[in-house]
Amino acid sequence: MGGGVCVGAAIKGPELIKGLVLGAPMVSVEQVKKEGLNPLLINVAPPLLRRCAFIARWRIVAFKKNEPLLQKTFEEDPLTESSSMMLAGPAFACLLYCNELVTRLQELSVPFLTLHSKEDEFVDFESSTTLVERSASNDKTLLEAPEGTGHAIFSEAVSRAWAQHAIVEWLQKRT
């Protein structure tokens, strides 16, 4: 969600941000919206959560953690949600944030680099392609991570050096 928050900040205050380097940013949740009961829940959940606040504390949202490195992170970090089911309130807050953000991507004007893996099971690759396609920035780059990379582009052995090199090269071209 960090990448989506950074994109939102760049939209709201472009004068404060010179550029963005994003790793698998959660901007669009189009694939998630199509899974299971989500098409129904997207319309029903927000008004239901407003009327019945206690539902926000129910663990009813499935949470994918198929990548071993992410699984380890979730289990070992006391500040990270580690249950297999997410709380309804935060899950739908993320969904609504991404839904609004995707409608404002044409307002993104700062330069950005986004690194993403097509094998990422946590954030859809489509999130980065949507960001590139819809943003107004004249300086936007999407780089696909090496085969075998999941969501943790900056810490996985297969992509760590590649990501560092890509970022340094992108920054050097702009300084």
C-alpha positions in Angstrom: 0.0 0.0 0.0 3.0 2.3 0.4 3.4 2.9 -3.3 -0.3 3.9 -3.6 0.1 6.3 -0.7 3.2 7.8 -2.4 1.3 8.2 -5.7 -1.6 9.9 -3.8 0.8 12.3 -2.1 2.4 13.2 -5.4 -1.0 13.9 -6.9 -2.0 16.1 -3.9 1.3 17.9 -3.6 3.4 17.6 -6.8 5.4 20.7 -5.8 6.7 18.7 -2.8 7.9 15.7 -4.7 10.6 15.6 -7.4 10.0 12.0 -8.4 8.9 8.6 -7.3 10.7 5.2 -7.2 8.0 2.6 -6.7 8.3 -1.1 -6.0 5.1 -3.0 -7.0 2.8 -0.1 -6.1 -0.8 -0.9 -5.1 -2.7 1.6 -7.2 -5.3 -0.5 -9.0 -7.1 -3.5 -7.5 -9.0 -4.5 -10.6 -8.1 -8.2 -10.3 -9.0 -8.4 -6.7 -12.3 -6.7 -7.4 -13.2 -9.6 -9.7 -12.5 -12.5 -7.3 -15.1 -14.4 -5.3 -17.9 -12.3 -3.8 -15.9 -9.1 -4.2 -18.0 -7.7 -7.1 -21.0 -7.8 -4.7 -19.2 -6.7 -1.6 -17.7 -3.6 -3.2 -21.1 -2.1 -3.4 -22.6 -3.5 -0.3 -19.7 -3.3 2.2 -19.1 0.5 2.5 -22.7 1.4 3.5 -22.9 -1.7 5.7 -19.7 -0.8 7.5 -21.0 2.8 8.1 -24.2 1.5 9.6 -22.7 -1.5 11.5 -19.3 -0.4 12.7 -18.6 -3.6 14.6 -18.4 -5.5 11.2 -15.1 -3.6 10.6 -13.5 -5.8 13.2 -14.6 -9.1 11.7 -11.9 -11.1 10.0 -13.8 -12.0 6.8 -11.4 -10.9 4.0 -9.1 -13.5 2.6 -5.4 -12.5 2.5 -2.9 -14.0 0.0 0.5 -14.8 1.4 1.8 -17.3 -1.1 5.3 -15.8 -1.3 7.7 -17.3 1.3 9.6 -14.0 1.9 6.3 -12.1 2.5 5.0 -14.9 4.7 8.1 -14.6 6.9 7.8 -10.9 7.0 4.2 -11.0 8.1 4.9 -13.6 10.8 8.0 -12.0 12.3 7.0 -8.3 12.2 4.9 -7.4 15.3 3.6 -4.3 13.5 2.3 -6.3 10.5 -1.0 -8.1 10.2 -0.3 -11.8 10.4 -3.7 -13.4 10.3 -4.8 -15.3 7.2 -8.0 -13.2 7.3 -7.9 -9.4 7.2 -10.1 -7.2 9.2 -13.0 -6.0 7.1 -12.6 -2.3 7.9 -9.0 -1.8 6.8 -9.4 -4.1 3.8 -12.3 -2.0 2.5 -10.5 1.2 3.3 -7.6 0.1 1.1 -10.0 -0.9 -1.7 -11.9 2.4 -1.6 -8.6 4.3 -1.5 -7.4 2.5 -4.6 -10.7 2.9 -6.3 -10.5 6.7 -5.9 -6.8 6.8 -6.7 -7.2 5.1 -10.0 -9.7 7.8 -11.1 -7.1 10.5 -10.3 -4.0 9.0 -12.0 -4.3 11.5 -14.8 -3.3 14.1 -12.2 0.1 12.5 -11.6 2.7 14.7 -13.2 5.9 13.9 -11.4 8.6 11.6 -13.0 8.4 8.0 -11.7 10.0 4.6 -12.0 8.0 1.6 -11.1 9.5 -1.9 -10.8 7.1 -4.8 -10.8 7.1 -8.5 -11.4 4.5 -10.3 -13.5 4.7 -13.1 -10.9 3.8 -10.9 -8.0 0.9 -12.6 -6.3 0.4 -9.8 -3.8 -0.1 -6.7 -6.0 -1.3 -7.3 -9.6 1.2 -6.3 -12.3 -1.8 -4.5 -13.9 -1.5 -1.9 -11.1 1.8 -0.7 -12.6 0.6 -0.8 -16.2 -2.5 1.2 -15.2 -0.3 3.8 -13.5 1.9 4.2 -16.6 -1.0 4.3 -19.0 -3.1 6.8 -17.1 -0.6 9.2 -15.6 0.1 12.6 -17.1 3.8 12.4 -16.4 6.1 12.9 -19.4 8.8 10.9 -17.6 7.5 7.5 -16.6 9.2 4.1 -16.7 7.9 0.6 -15.9 10.6 -2.1 -15.6 9.6 -5.8 -15.3 11.5 -7.6 -12.6 13.5 -10.7 -13.5 11.7 -14.1 -13.8 11.3 -15.7 -10.4 10.7 -12.5 -8.6 7.6 -12.1 -6.4 6.5 -9.0 -4.5 9.6 -8.3 -2.5 11.6 -6.9 -5.4 14.2 -5.1 -3.2 15.0 -8.1 -0.9 14.6 -11.2 -3.1 18.0 -12.7 -4.2 16.8 -13.0 -7.8 16.0 -9.3 -8.1 17.9 -7.3 -5.4 21.0 -6.4 -7.5 18.8 -5.8 -10.6 16.5 -3.4 -8.7 19.5 -1.5 -7.2 21.1 -1.1 -10.6 17.8 0.0 -12.2 17.2 2.6 -9.6 20.7 4.1 -9.7 20.6 4.2 -13.5 17.2 5.9 -13.5 18.3 8.5 -10.9 21.7 9.2 -12.6 19.9 10.0 -15.9 17.9 12.7 -14.0 20.6 14.4 -12.0 
